[in-house]
Amino acid sequence: MEQKLIVKMVLDSWNSAIARTGKLLNELTDEQIAADAAPGRNSGKYLLGHLVAVHDRMLPLLGMGEQVYPQLNEAFLGTPDKSGREMPSVAALRSYWTDTNERLATHFNNLTAADWFARHTAVSEESFAAEPHRNRLNVIISRTNHLNEHLGQMLYLKPIPQEA
């Protein structure tokens, strides 16, 4: 029972962050997403692509299959924004965002509480025996924090309401 409760709390936090980010993306135009979050900072397009790439890499990390969009890694994980690398359109990134998070949700819904406390693929069995906190659920905790950090940056893409 305790494991189930912990998993539920962590997944509720993840799902809430996914929903808040999705809501923001639905409120913004492609042009707003393409803009810089703040002067001299990453664009919303880069932040969105970065989040898709990170979430896509969760599939193999959690033992849930191969990445679907490995072509995003170089542009959004290995290179800073405004590097001149070619990026997919905002519309394509929106689609990848939805697809990737739906894939993750499907896999998440098929795991038992015990499955969440199993090791992820980036840790050896020997290391996991010594550090059992390096499990799948801990990946979700860290990725939720990561998502919330970038969601906070993306909130600056929303236009400021003008006073009448």
N, C-alpha and C positions, 0 to 999 in steps of 0.2 A: 504493500500500500504506500509506503513512504517513497519508494522509487517512482511510482506512478504520479504521485503528487508533485515531486520535484520536476519530472519530465513535463507535466502539464504546465507548471508555472513557467518553465523556460520556453516551451513552445508557444504559450500564450503571449509572452513578450516578443518572440520572433514574429509571430503572426500579426501582432499589433504594429510592429515596425514596418512590416511588409505592407500592411493595409494603409498606414499613414503615408508611406512613400508612394504607393500607387495612387492614392487620393491626390497628392500633390502633383504627380505627373499628369493626371487627368485634368487638373485645373490649369496647367501651363500649356501655352502654345509651343510648337516646335521652335519658333524664333526665341521665345523666352528661355527654353531649355538650352539653346545654342549659345546664349549669352554667358558672360563671365558672372560668377556668383558675387564677386566684388572686384574692384579694380586690381589688376595684377594677380588675380587668383584663378583657380581652375574654372572652366566653363561647366555649365550644367550638363552639356553633352559628354564631356570627359568624365564627370562624376558618374553619370548614368552608365556609360560604357565600362567604367572601372567596377561599379557594383555588379553589373552583369557578369563580367569576367571573373570576379571573386566568387560569386554565387555558382557560376558554371563549374569552377574548379572544386567546389564542394562535392560535386557528384563523385569523382574518383577518390577524394579525400575521405569521404564517408562510406566508400565501398558500394556506391550506387550506380556505377557505370562510368562510361567515358564522358569527357567534356563534349558538349554539343557545338560550342563556338570557340574552339581553340585559337582561331584566327584573331580573337580579341586580345589575347595575352600580350602580344608585343606592343600594341598601341596603347593599351590601358593598364598594363601592369609593369612593363619593362621600360616605359618611356614616359616622361612628363608631358603634360598638356602643352600644346603649341610647339611640339617638336617637329611639325611638318609631316608626320606620319599620316597616311590616309586612314580615315575613320568612316565607319558606316554612317548612314543618315540617322537623324534623330528618330524618324519613323521606324527604321529597322531596329534601332536600339530599344525603342518602346516594345516592339514585338518580341525581341530577345528577352527583355525583362520579364514580360508576362509568361513566356514559354518556360524560361529557366525556373522561375519561382513556382509555376504549376508542376513542373517535373519534381522539384524538391518536395513540394507538399504531398504529392502522390507517394513518394518514397517514405517521407516522414510518417504518413498515416499507416504505413505497413510495418513499422517497427514496434516491437514490444518495449516496455520499460527497460528490461534487461539488455536489449539490443543497444539502447542509448548509452549504456555504461560500458560497452565493449570498446576496444581500442580503435582508433582511426588508422588509416593506412600509412600515415607518415611517421608512425612510431613502431619500433620493433617490439616483438613479444617480450624480449628481455627488458627493454626500457619500460614497457607498460607494467610489467610485474613490479618494478621499483617505483613507478609513478602512475598509479591507476587513474589519476585525475586527467590524464591525457586521453580522454575518451571522446566519443562522438558528441555527447551532450555538451562538453566543454567547447567544442568547435562552434556549436550553435550559440553559446553564450558570447564567445568572442566575436562571431560574425554579426550578432545582434548589436553589440556595442559599436562595431565598425559601421554598420548600416546607419545607426542613429547619429553617429558623428557626421557622416556625409549627408544625411537628411537635413541636419542642422545647417550645413553649408548651402544646400539646395533651397532652403526656405528663403534665402536672400534673392532668389530668382523671381519671387512673387512681386508684382508691382505694388508700390506703396499707394494706398488709397489717398486721393487728393481731397483735401478739405474743401467744402463748398464755400 
